[in-house]
Every structure is written in C-alpha cells, then in structure tokens.
C-alpha cells in the first residue's frame, strides 16, 4: 500500500479554529485522491475514522454541513484537528480504515468489541513426524491450518477426536527427541509413538495424510477406508486390531455427525446475521469449513441509532476480517453497504495471503443457504434479547449502587482493589475493572509490591503503594500524558484503615473527588455480612437479598481471585529461581554444565574450586567466584 501522510493540523495557529472553519480550511488543502481521514477532539482522542474516494470532496461535505445527522453534527462540532492518509485506491482506503477503527476505537464509529482471535488446528510439516496441535495468530510455521473454531472447547474436542482416530503426536519437539519409551498417551491409545519407533515414519505419514483428508471434508472416504480395514482384520481373526480400528471409526463418526448438522452443500463459508433493536445490535456468525459447522459466536458492536443495518454490517465485516483472510463465500441476511468494494478488498487480501480466488458476499433467497442464514438470525435475535434483559437488570443494580454509596450517576468504570501475600512475601496488589457491560479483563492490572521501607505484612502500606502508583499515572495523563481512564467508583477490600490510606493518597494527588468505598468481610468472613465504609457515613450493611450486595460480592470475589492468581504465579517463579542465576558470568550454557556435573545448585554449593574448574567452560577466576558466592556471609 502506497501511503502519504498529511498532518492537516500542521500550520494552524495555536488557538483552535471553530470546528467548521477548521474543516473548511482543511478541505481547501486536501488532495482530490482516495484515502482515510481521522478527526480528533480537543483532548487528542480520535472521534471518527472515515474513508473516501476523494478526500477533498468528503471533507468539503462536512464543512458545508451536508448529509449531517445529529450525531455527525456533534462530531464535527467537537473536531479540533484532522489527519489524512492518501492511498492508491478506494479499496486500500477501506482496508486502512478498518485497521484504524480497530486500533483507535473512535467514539463515533461502529466498533467491533471483544474481537478475540479464534483457535485453529495445525498439522506441522516442518518435522519428520508431523505434530497436530492448537494454534492462534499468524501462520508463520510451515504446515496445514484448519479453522477457525468458535471456541476453545470445540477445538479441544476435535483435537481429542483426531488423536483417538489417527494417533498423531501432540508432544513438543524437545519431548519427542528425548523419549526412550512411549508416554501415557500411547498407553491410552491416543498416540502411535513415532518417538520410539513403534510405528515406521512412512506409516505415520499415512496417518497424517488421513487426518488432513478428514479435516478437508473427505470424512466419508476416510471412514470408508477404515471400515474396510476393520473388516479385513476381522476376517483374518485379528479381533484386537479390528477393535482398535472400530474405536477410531467411532471417534471420527461422532465428530463428523455433530459438526455436519445443517451444513449440507456448504464447503467453505462464514454465515452472518444482523439483528438490531433499540439502538443496540447483535451479529451472529457461524463458521463452515470442509462441509462442517465449526461453531459460532455472537458479537455486540457499538452502534448509534442513526446507523442503518447495511452500514453496521459493512463496518463490522471490515473490522472482522482486518486481521484474518475471508473465506470464498460470505452469507448474510443483510446486503452490506458498498458490497462490491468489500468483496474487492477481501479478495485482494485473500490473494495476498494464500493466492486464493475471489471472495463473494451473498444474501441467499431460498434453499439450504437461506436456512443457514435464518438459523443464524434466530440466534442473533435471542442473543440480543438476552443482552437487553441483562442490561436492564444491570441498570437497576447500578441504580441501587448509586443510592447505597451516594453517587450522582451510574458508574461507568468501577475499580476494585485487593492485595495478596504470605507473611509479606511475594506481595501483589491487584486492580480489577468493571462497567455496565461486565468485567473489562483487558484492563486488569497487577502491582508487584516493591517498597523497600514496608514492614512485611503491612497491608496499609501495600494499599498506599498501589494507590500511589495507579493514580500518579492518572495525574500525569491529565497533565498531557498517555490516556488513562478515570474511575467513577473505587471498591477497596478492607475496612476503615485501608480506606483512610486510600483517601490520604487521593487527597495528596488532588483526586479526592473520586468516591472510594471500603468493603470489609463479615464475622468469620461470612458472605452477606459485609460492612461498607463510606467517607462521612457510619459503617452500614446492605439487605441480605439486595441485588447490589450480590453484585459487589461478585466484584470483590473477582479481585480476590485475580490477586491470588498473581501472587501464586509470582511465588511459583520465586520457587523456580536458581541461585546460579545470580552469579555474574554464569549464563545458560555454564549453568546447564554445572547442573549436569553436580546434579543441583546444592551440589554446586558443596563443590571445591578444583572440582568446579573441571567443568567445561569454568575457568579458575569464575570457579573462585562461584565458590565464594555460596560462602559469603
């Protein structure tokens, strides 16, 4: 892609122009070429990303006030600067627009949320005994890739079936090279043990080819060959072999029948269905590969009431396929806006990735393909209905939280804090974030407590350090640093003491307008008997059947889980530390040689200098340094 970046804000006076004047000024200088434009607000956050066949004409439309909805008019009024990127074609502009939207998540765009990568199955081909395993991310390893699978459960189930049916190895190369006898997977008939030569590599390769054929949709042919093999073994009175082949057929048949439900006549397609209601939208997607249904997932993109279904689906598809190639056929219940341009962009990307032919987007009117789309639409309607019901219940719960803690409005961002340690060792602070849409796991943060002046086990000091590190960053942001979201409510796992430390830190940083609440466990740590500490109010409890109480318990328990997990991981890493790592001059190679020679770090500590010198790579000065390290006062 040929790009020429034009910083449209460059050369403007220090005092911002009125938005319309600024955009009119940029329209005069914008090129009459395809490209992408970004509109930024006063605080530097991206408001909107758009693409155009002619940047000059599109920006001039904004300046003249044409085609403005109320939302677009608001966006224009908030714009304080623009950046333009010129591309070689409108197709390239579409791809770049999707990339920017996905990365910047602008306020006024349709944004695909919760876009996790999908798992795939991979048969590695860069080893003499190919390995089958799960894979996520780019296709950087030589091999055959099959997917996507909509859930980890689906890919794990298929992987287990492949191991049972084709006895392919799943171990790493290092384990494969060091095995001297078959592992447990061979004992339970899920691996043919090529590592120890129990199966010739040529025969193992035939199993790999059968597995590939099955994953490419030729399941009936594979099962047919196995059935003939079972019959031949039975005719030869080799009933043990016949039983083994029968078990393989059962494993394949179970997964083939389960995955092929409703997939007749569809070799490779992604099926999308969009349902919108009340300013919210749900897009249900199902994946069909090799004539099999490999699962689906519901998405809830951020939309505006003024967005049409065609615009929503077009924006969704552009972001959905931004980091993955599209299949040959995309089926949907809505014809997306600029369908031909999307097809051209997806086809261009597919040819770049693997040289495949064109991608088509279709809205089927009859037959089996329409049935697949209708099935997806039913799922989209039900998923959106459930979400709207949950949102309504969540709104009522947040209203109760507001009333209990004296908040002016429903909290959009709640941060929950907890500490974990054992007698002060490996201390970790944890921050969990929640909002109206649930937990925001990508914004969780852990704090390795490192204050040297802290007394071991000083919970107050730990909370003080966590608060200072978290909110010092917020202050730097508000002074012009990197964006950090401001919380509406802090929940602190602790009573009046912990809350006082938090308040002191917030007051010192000038953030005492942030509401902080202490959540103290009840007698004998009984759930439901928690006491709440709010500044300016006596401690109180919530009714036992209060939905707000259950909600806060969930938040507190999630913070506790996250803190304990971070602490356990740090403690595990500490346990695995080897004293040899602390000796200058002892790298991985010398460390391995020392452990091989003396068995353990304890054995090295007992060795004399004369013995240490005998180890490959250890000279006299280093041997003396190692010897002195273990005998220092």
C-alpha positions in Angstrom: 0.0 0.0 0.0 1.4 3.4 -1.0 0.7 5.9 1.7 1.4 9.6 2.0 0.6 11.1 5.5 -0.6 14.6 5.7 -1.0 16.2 9.1 -3.8 18.5 8.5 -3.4 20.3 11.8 0.1 21.4 10.9 0.5 25.1 10.3 -2.7 26.1 12.1 -2.5 28.8 14.8 -2.1 27.9 18.4 -5.6 28.9 19.2 -8.0 26.3 17.7 -10.3 27.4 15.0 -14.0 26.9 15.2 -14.7 23.3 14.0 -16.5 24.3 10.8 -13.8 26.8 9.9 -11.0 24.3 10.6 -12.7 21.7 8.4 -13.2 24.2 5.6 -9.6 25.2 5.8 -8.5 21.5 5.6 -10.9 21.0 2.6 -9.0 23.6 0.7 -5.7 21.8 1.2 -6.9 18.2 1.0 -6.0 16.2 -2.2 -8.5 15.0 -4.7 -7.4 11.4 -4.2 -8.6 8.3 -2.3 -7.6 8.0 1.4 -8.5 7.9 5.0 -9.3 10.8 7.3 -9.2 10.9 11.1 -10.9 13.6 13.2 -9.6 14.4 16.7 -11.1 16.2 19.6 -9.7 18.8 22.0 -8.1 16.2 24.3 -6.4 14.4 21.4 -8.7 11.4 21.3 -9.9 10.1 17.9 -13.5 10.9 17.3 -14.0 9.3 13.9 -12.2 7.5 11.1 -13.6 7.5 7.6 -12.6 6.7 4.0 -13.3 8.5 0.8 -12.8 8.2 -2.9 -11.9 11.9 -2.8 -10.7 13.3 0.4 -11.3 16.9 -0.8 -14.9 16.3 -1.6 -15.7 14.3 1.5 -14.2 16.9 3.9 -15.9 19.7 2.0 -19.3 17.9 2.7 -18.5 18.2 6.4 -17.6 21.9 6.0 -20.8 22.7 4.1 -23.0 20.9 6.6 -24.4 18.4 4.0 -25.7 14.9 4.9 -25.4 15.6 8.6 -27.3 13.7 11.2 -27.4 15.0 14.8 -24.6 12.6 15.7 -22.4 13.7 12.8 -23.1 17.4 13.6 -22.0 16.8 17.2 -18.8 15.0 15.9 -18.0 18.0 13.6 -18.5 20.5 16.5 -16.1 18.6 18.7 -13.4 18.3 16.0 -10.2 20.2 16.7 -7.7 18.6 14.2 -7.6 16.2 11.3 -5.1 13.8 9.9 -5.2 12.4 6.3 -3.6 9.4 4.7 -3.6 9.1 0.9 -3.9 5.6 -0.6 -3.5 4.2 -4.1 -7.2 3.2 -4.4 -10.5 3.2 -2.5 -10.1 -0.5 -1.8 -6.8 0.2 0.0 -8.6 3.0 1.9 -11.2 0.6 3.1 -8.6 -1.8 4.4 -6.7 1.0 6.2 -10.0 2.5 7.6 -10.8 -0.9 9.2 -7.3 -1.1 10.7 -7.6 2.4 12.2 -11.1 1.8 13.6 -10.0 -1.5 15.2 -6.9 0.1 16.8 -8.3 3.5 17.8 -11.9 2.6 18.6 -13.3 6.1 17.7 -16.3 7.3 19.6 -18.5 8.0 16.5 -17.7 4.8 14.5 -19.4 1.4 14.6 -16.8 -0.5 16.6 -16.4 -4.3 16.8 -15.9 -5.1 20.5 -14.4 -8.2 22.2 -12.7 -9.3 19.0 -10.6 -12.2 20.3 -8.6 -14.3 17.9 -10.0 -17.7 17.0 -8.3 -21.0 17.6 -7.2 -23.2 14.8 -5.9 -26.8 14.3 -2.5 -27.1 12.8 -0.6 -30.1 11.4 3.0 -29.1 11.4 5.0 -30.1 8.4 8.5 -28.9 9.5 9.3 -32.2 11.3 9.8 -35.7 10.2 6.9 -36.8 12.4 4.3 -34.0 12.0 2.6 -32.8 15.1 -1.1 -31.8 15.5 -1.8 -29.0 17.9 -3.9 -25.9 18.6 -2.8 -22.6 17.1 -3.6 -18.9 17.4 -2.2 -16.0 15.4 -0.3 -15.6 12.2 0.6 -18.6 10.0 4.3 -18.4 10.5 5.0 -22.2 10.8 5.1 -24.5 7.8 2.0 -26.7 8.0 -1.7 -27.2 7.3 -4.1 -24.9 9.1 -7.8 -25.7 9.8 -10.3 -23.3 11.3 -11.5 -21.1 12.7 -13.1 -22.8 15.6 -15.5 -20.6 17.5 -14.5 -21.8 21.0 -11.6 -23.5 22.8 -13.9 -26.3 23.7 -14.7 -27.0 20.1 -11.0 -27.2 19.0 -10.1 -29.3 22.1 -12.9 -31.7 21.3 -11.8 -32.0 17.7 -8.1 -32.4 18.7 -9.0 -35.2 21.1 -11.0 -37.0 18.4 -8.1 -36.7 15.9 -5.7 -38.2 18.5 -8.1 -41.1 19.1 -8.7 -41.6 15.4 -5.3 -41.0 13.8 -2.9 -41.5 16.8 -1.0 -38.3 15.9 1.6 -37.0 18.4 0.9 -33.7 20.2 4.1 -33.5 22.2 6.8 -30.8 21.6 9.9 -31.5 19.5 12.1 -31.5 22.6 10.0 -34.1 24.3 9.9 -36.1 21.1 13.6 -36.2 20.8 14.3 -37.3 24.4 11.7 -40.0 24.8 13.1 -43.5 25.3 9.8 -45.2 25.9 6.2 -44.4 25.0 4.3 -41.9 27.0 0.9 -42.2 28.7 -0.9 -41.1 25.5 0.3 -44.2 23.8 -0.9 -46.3 26.7 -4.4 -44.9 26.4 -4.4 -45.3 22.6 -4.2 -41.7 21.6 -0.7 -41.7 20.0 1.1 -44.2 17.8 4.5 -43.4 19.5 6.6 -42.4 16.5 9.1 -41.0 19.0 10.3 -44.5 20.0 9.9 -46.1 16.5 6.9 -48.2 17.4 5.4 -47.1 14.1 7.6 -46.6 10.9 7.7 -42.9 9.8 6.1 -43.9 6.4 3.1 -45.5 8.2 2.9 -42.5 10.5 2.9 -40.2 7.4 -0.1 -42.2 6.1 -2.0 -41.4 9.3 -1.2 -37.7 8.9 -2.5 -37.7 5.3 -5.7 -39.4 6.5 -6.1 -36.7 9.2 -5.6 -34.0 6.7 -8.2 -35.6 4.3 -10.7 -35.8 7.2 -10.2 -32.1 8.1 -10.6 -31.1 4.4 -14.1 -32.6 4.4 -13.4 -36.1 3.0 -14.6 -37.8 6.1 -16.8 -40.4 4.4 -13.8 -41.6 2.3 -11.6 -41.8 5.4 -14.3 -43.7 7.4 -14.9 -46.0 4.4 -11.2 -47.0 4.2 -11.2 -47.6 8.0 -14.3 -49.8 7.7 -12.6 -51.9 5.1 -9.5 -52.2 7.3 -11.7 -53.3 10.2 -13.4 -55.9 8.1 -10.1 -57.2 6.8 -8.8 -57.6 10.4 -12.0 -59.3 11.4 -11.8 -61.7 8.5 -8.2 -62.5 9.5 -9.4 -63.3 13.0 -7.3 -60.4 14.4 -10.1 -59.1 16.6 -7.8 -57.0 18.7 -6.8 -54.9 15.7 -10.4 -54.8 14.5 -11.5 -53.4 17.9 -8.8 -50.7 17.7 -9.9 -49.6 14.2 -13.6 -49.7 15.4 -12.7 -47.2 18.2 -11.1 -45.0 15.6 -14.2 -45.1 13.4 -16.4 -44.2 16.4 -14.3 -41.2 17.3 -14.5 -39.9 13.7 -18.1 -40.6 13.2 -19.1 -38.8 16.4 -17.4 -35.6 15.5 -18.3 -35.8 11.8 -22.1 -36.2 12.6 -22.1 -33.4 15.2 -20.3 -30.9 13.0 -22.1 -31.6 9.8 -25.6 -30.8 11.2 -27.2 -28.3 8.8 -24.0 -27.8 6.7 -25.1 -29.8 3.6 -23.9 -28.1 0.3 -21.7 -25.6 2.1 -18.0 -26.4 1.7 -16.5 -23.1 3.0 -18.4 -20.1 4.2 -18.9 -17.7 7.1 -22.6 -17.0 7.8 -23.6 -13.7 9.4 -26.9 -12.5 10.7 -27.5 -9.0 12.0 -30.4 -8.0 14.3 -30.8 -4.5 15.7 -33.3 -3.1 18.1 -33.5 -0.1 20.4 -30.1 1.3 19.4 -28.3 -2.0 20.0 -27.2 -4.7 17.6 -26.1 -8.3 17.6 -24.2 -10.0 14.8 -24.2 -13.8 15.0 -21.5 -15.6 13.0 -21.2 -19.3 12.2 -18.1 -20.9 10.5 -18.5 -23.7 8.0 -15.3 -25.4 6.7 -15.0 -28.6 4.8 -18.7 -29.1 4.9 -18.8 -29.0 8.7 -20.1 -26.5 11.2 -17.2 -25.4 13.4 -19.2 -23.3 15.8 -20.3 -19.7 16.1 -20.2 -16.6 18.3 -22.4 -13.6 18.9 -21.0 -10.1 18.8 -22.4 -6.8 20.1 -20.8 -3.9 18.2 -21.0 -0.4 19.4 -23.6 1.4 17.2 -25.7 4.5 17.0 -29.4 4.7 16.5 -28.9 6.5 13.2 -26.8 3.7 11.7 -28.6 1.6 9.1 -28.2 -2.3 9.1 -26.3 -2.1 5.9 -23.8 0.4 7.4 -23.4 -1.6 10.6 -22.7 -4.9 8.8 -20.3 -3.2 6.4 -18.3 -1.7 9.3 -18.5 -5.0 11.2 -17.2 -7.1 8.3 -14.4 -4.7 7.5 -13.1 -4.9 11.1 -13.8 -8.6 11.5 -11.6 -9.5 8.5 -9.0 -6.9 9.2 -6.5 -9.4 10.6 -7.8 -12.6 9.0 -8.5 -13.8 5.5 -12.1 -14.1 4.4 -13.5 -17.5 3.1 -14.6 -17.8 -0.5 -18.2 -17.2 0.4 -19.8 -14.9 3.0 -23.6 -15.3 3.6 -25.7 -12.7 5.4 -29.2 -11.6 5.9 -28.3 -8.0 5.0 -26.6 -6.7 1.9 -23.8 -4.6 3.4 -23.1 -1.0 2.3 -20.6 -0.9 -0.6 -20.8 -4.7 -1.0 -18.7 -4.7 -4.2 -15.9 -2.7 -2.6 -15.8 -5.1 0.4 -15.6 -8.1 -2.0 -12.8 -6.4 -3.9 -10.9 -5.7 -0.6 -11.4 -9.2 0.8 -10.4 -10.8 -2.5 -7.2 -8.7 -2.6 -6.3 -9.7 0.9 -7.1 -13.4 0.3 -4.9 -13.4 -2.8 -2.1 -11.8 -0.9 -2.3 -14.4 1.9 -2.6 -17.6 0.0 -3.3 -16.9 -3.6 -6.9 -17.9 -3.5 -9.7 -16.8 -5.9 -12.2 -14.1 -5.2 -14.5 -13.7 -2.2 -18.2 -13.2 -2.7 -20.8 -11.7 -0.3 -24.3 -13.1 -0.8 -27.8 -12.8 0.6 -29.5 -16.1 -0.2 -33.2 -16.0 -1.0 -34.0 -19.7 -0.9 -32.7 -23.2 -0.3 -30.2 -24.6 2.2 -28.1 -21.5 2.4 -31.0 -19.3 3.3 -31.8 -21.9 6.1 -28.3 -21.4 7.5 -28.8 -17.6 7.5 -32.2 -17.9 9.1 -30.7 -20.1 11.8 -28.1 -17.5 12.5 -30.7 -14.7 12.6 -32.7 -16.7 15.2 -29.6 -16.9 17.3 -28.9 -13.2 16.8 -32.5 -12.2 17.9 -32.3 -14.4 21.0 -28.8 -13.2 22.0 -29.8 -9.6 21.7 -32.9 -10.2 23.7 -30.9 -11.8 26.5 -28.4 -9.0 26.4 -31.0 -6.3 26.6 -32.7 -8.1 29.5 -29.4 -8.3 31.3 -28.7 -4.7 30.6 -32.0 -3.7 32.1 -31.3 -5.7 35.2 -27.7 -4.3 35.3 -29.1 -0.8 35.2 -31.4 -1.4 38.1 -28.4 -2.9 40.1 -26.2 0.1 39.3 -29.1 2.4 40.4 -29.0 0.6 43.8 -25.2 1.0 44.0 -25.7 4.8 43.3 -28.2 5.0 46.1 -26.1 3.0 48.6 -22.9 4.9 48.1 -24.3 8.4 47.3 -23.2 8.6 43.7 -24.6 11.3 41.4 -24.8 8.9 38.4 -24.4 5.3 37.4 -20.7 4.4 37.5 -19.3 3.7 34.0 -16.0 2.4 35.4 -15.6 0.7 38.8 -12.1 -0.3 40.0 -11.8 -3.0 42.7 -8.5 -3.4 44.7 -7.1 -6.3 46.7 -3.7 -7.4 48.0 -2.3 -10.9 48.3 0.8 -12.2 50.2 2.0 -14.8 52.6 3.6 -13.1 55.7 4.6 -10.2 53.4 6.5 -12.3 50.9 5.8 -12.1 47.1 3.2 -9.4 47.8 1.0 -8.4 44.9 -1.7 -5.7 44.5 -4.5 -6.3 42.0 -6.8 -4.0 40.2 -10.0 -5.4 38.6 -12.1 -3.2 36.3 -15.9 -3.5 35.7 -18.5 -1.4 33.9 -22.1 -1.7 32.7 -21.1 -4.3 30.2 -19.3 -6.6 32.7 -15.7 -7.1 33.6 -13.1 -5.5 31.4 -10.4 -8.1 31.7 -8.1 -6.4 29.2 -7.7 -3.5 31.7 -6.9 -5.6 34.8 -3.5 -4.7 36.3 -1.3 -6.3 38.9 1.3 -4.4 41.0 4.3 -6.2 42.3 4.8 -4.6 45.7 8.4 -3.3 45.8 8.5 -0.7 48.6 11.8 -1.3 50.5 10.6 0.6 53.5 7.5 -1.6 54.0 7.2 -3.9 57.0 6.4 -7.4 55.8 2.7 -7.9 56.0 1.9 -4.2 56.2 -1.5 -4.2 54.4 -1.9 -0.5 54.8 1.5 0.3 53.3 0.8 -2.1 50.4 -2.5 -0.4 49.6 -0.8 3.0 49.9 1.8 2.0 47.3 -0.8 0.5 44.9 -2.9 3.7 45.1 0.1 6.0 44.6 1.3 4.1 41.5 -2.1 3.8 39.9 -3.2 7.4 40.4 0.1 9.1 39.9 -0.2 7.8 36.3 -3.7 9.3 36.1 -2.4 12.7 37.2 0.3 12.5 34.6 -2.3 11.7 32.0 -4.4 14.7 32.9 -1.3 16.8 32.6 -0.9 15.7 28.9 0.5 12.2 29.0 -0.9 8.9 27.7 -4.7 8.4 28.1 -5.7 6.7 31.3 -9.4 6.3 32.2 -10.7 8.0 35.4 -12.8 5.7 37.6 -16.2 6.7 39.0 -16.0 4.4 42.0 -13.3 2.6 43.9 -14.1 -0.6 45.9 -11.3 -1.4 48.5 -11.1 -4.8 50.0 -10.8 -3.7 53.6 -12.2 -1.6 56.4 -11.7 1.9 57.8 -7.9 1.6 57.9 -7.4 0.7 54.3 -10.0 3.3 53.2 -8.1 6.0 55.2 -4.9 5.2 53.4 -6.7 5.4 50.0 -8.3 8.7 50.9 -5.0 10.1 52.0 -3.3 9.2 48.7 -6.2 10.6 46.6 -6.2 13.9 48.6 -2.4 14.2 48.2 -2.8 13.9 44.4 -5.7 16.2 44.2 -8.2 13.5 43.3 -10.4 13.5 46.4 -13.5 13.8 44.2 -13.2 10.1 43.3 -15.6 8.1 45.5 -13.9 5.3 47.5 -15.7 2.6 49.5 -14.2 0.1 51.9 -15.7 -3.5 51.8 -14.9 -5.3 55.0 -15.6 -9.0 55.3 -18.2 -10.0 57.9 -17.6 -12.1 61.1 -15.9 -15.3 60.2 -15.6 -13.9 56.7 -19.3 -14.9 56.0 -20.6 -13.7 52.7 -23.7 -11.4 53.1 -22.5 -9.9 56.3 -20.1 -7.4 54.7 -19.8 -3.9 56.2 -19.3 -0.9 54.0 -17.3 2.2 54.9 -18.2 5.4 53.0 -16.5 8.7 53.9 -18.8 10.8 56.1 -21.2 8.0 56.9 -21.2 5.4 59.7 -20.4 1.8 58.6 -23.5 0.0 57.3 -24.7 -3.2 55.8 -26.9 -3.9 52.8 -30.0 -6.2 53.0 -29.2 -9.8 52.6 -31.3 -10.2 49.4 -30.1 -6.9 47.8 -29.0 -7.4 44.2 -26.5 -4.6 44.8 -24.9 -6.7 47.6 -24.6 -9.8 45.3 -23.1 -7.6 42.6 -20.5 -6.1 44.9 -19.7 -9.6 46.2 -19.0 -10.7 42.6 -16.7 -7.7 42.1 -14.9 -8.4 45.3 -14.5 -12.1 44.6 -13.1 -11.4 41.1 -10.5 -9.1 42.6 -9.6 -11.7 45.2 -9.3 -14.4 42.5 -7.1 -12.2 40.3 -4.9 -11.1 43.3 -4.4 -14.7 44.5 -3.6 -15.9 41.0 -1.0 -13.2 40.5 0.5 -13.9 43.9 0.6 -17.7 43.2 2.4 -17.1 39.9 5.0 -14.8 41.5 5.5 -17.3 44.3 6.0 -20.1 41.7 8.5 -18.1 39.8 10.3 -17.3 43.0 10.5 -21.0 43.9 11.9 -21.8 40.5 14.7 -19.3 40.8 18.1 -20.9 40.9 21.0 -19.2 42.9 23.3 -19.8 39.9 21.3 -17.1 38.0 22.6 -14.5 40.4 26.3 -15.2 39.8 28.0 -12.9 37.3 29.5 -14.8 34.4 27.2 -17.9 34.7 24.9 -17.9 31.7 22.5 -20.6 30.5 25.3 -22.7 29.0 27.5 -22.7 32.0 24.5 -23.2 34.3 23.5 -26.3 32.4 27.0 -27.7 32.5 27.3 -27.1 36.3 23.9 -28.7 37.0 24.8 -31.6 34.7 28.1 -32.1 36.6 26.8 -31.7 40.2 23.1 -32.5 39.9 21.7 -29.4 41.6 22.6 -26.0 42.8 23.1 -27.5 46.3 25.7 -29.9 44.8 27.4 -26.9 43.1 27.5 -25.1 46.5 29.4 -28.0 48.1 31.9 -28.3 45.3 35.6 -27.3 45.8 37.3 -24.9 43.4 39.3 -27.7 42.0 36.1 -29.6 41.1 34.5 -26.6 39.6 37.4 -25.9 37.3 36.9 -29.4 35.7 33.5 -28.4 34.4 33.5 -27.3 30.7 33.5 -23.5 30.4 34.5 -22.8 34.0 37.9 -21.2 34.4 39.9 -20.5 37.6 38.6 -17.0 38.3 35.0 -18.0 37.7 35.3 -21.1 39.8 36.6 -19.0 42.7 33.7 -16.5 42.2 31.2 -19.4 42.3 32.9 -20.9 45.4 32.9 -17.5 47.2 29.2 -16.8 46.2 28.0 -19.8 48.2 30.2 -18.9 51.2 29.6 -15.2 51.6 28.5 -14.0 55.0 
